[in-house]
Amino acid sequence: MVTLDGTPVSADDLLPLALTNVGHFTSMRVGEDGTIRGLSLHMERLVRDCKIVWGADLDAGRVRECVRQGLEGQSRPCVVRVTIYDPKVEMGHPASADEPHVMVSVRGAGALPPEPLRAMSVPYERDLPEVKHVGLFGALHARRTAQLAGFGDALFVGRDGLVSEGGTWNVGFVDGGGTVVWPEAPVLAGVTMALLQQHAEYRVATVTLEQAKGMAAAFATNTSIGVRYLSAIDETELPTEHPVLSQLQETYLSIVGEAL
């Protein structure tokens, strides 16, 4: 079931989103107990991005109510996606759309933690990287390219040669001294990354592709996967039994979820 402002969505409602691809969203993993890790951060993201994309204020309370309605009867754990868009948006006059609506969709969630990931470096830079927008063509094309080459996903490298993020995840590293390193680059700052930064020591630094391959360990983070080890970048194998990786997974799983 997909809902728009709490009611079943129609094909006519979805058509403007499909044809213009203008909007923003957040995805949240709902635990078996119905709570969500980082719920407040997800709401802050939606409110912030709504101002950037639509120039409008978003009522976080209304969003929560729409999510509660969308989760009724759904099995858990699951992943709920909240997409904010205006059904009036059209390609010729996008500036005329300024009344965003709340679309909620739900899908099943995989087990935590997932299997280690093999990532292929792909040259790519996201448009407006600080906003979690629905313009996913470039990211998904990079993911498809990586998967056709036998990898699980793409690791983005900018024109400056610096590693930034993954297809739909943040990437982190563990250096030779056991310190967590988050890349300094234009990225979408994920909620899972923010939660880990609140609970584990880290530093932020530029990371070249060569440096990434020379790290003691690497991992991916997002709400669906939590902390996922990277077992390879291109043809360079990476260890998946580093103690810091285990600590990060344990830290994430210990974070108490928030009730809707």
Secondary structure, 3 states (H helix, E strand, C coil): CCEECCEECCHHHHHHHHHHCCCEEEEEEECCCCCECCHHHHHHHHHHHHHHHHCCCCCHHHHHHHHHHHHCCCCCCEEEEEEEECCCCCCCCHHHCCCCEEEEEEEECCCCCCCCEEEEEEECCCCCCCCCECCCHHHHHHHHHHHHCCCCEEEEECCCCEEEEECCCEEEEECCCCCEEEECCCCCCCHHHHHHHHHCCEEEECCEHHHHHCCCEEEEEECCCEEEEEEEECCEECCCCCHHHHHHHHHHHHCCCECC
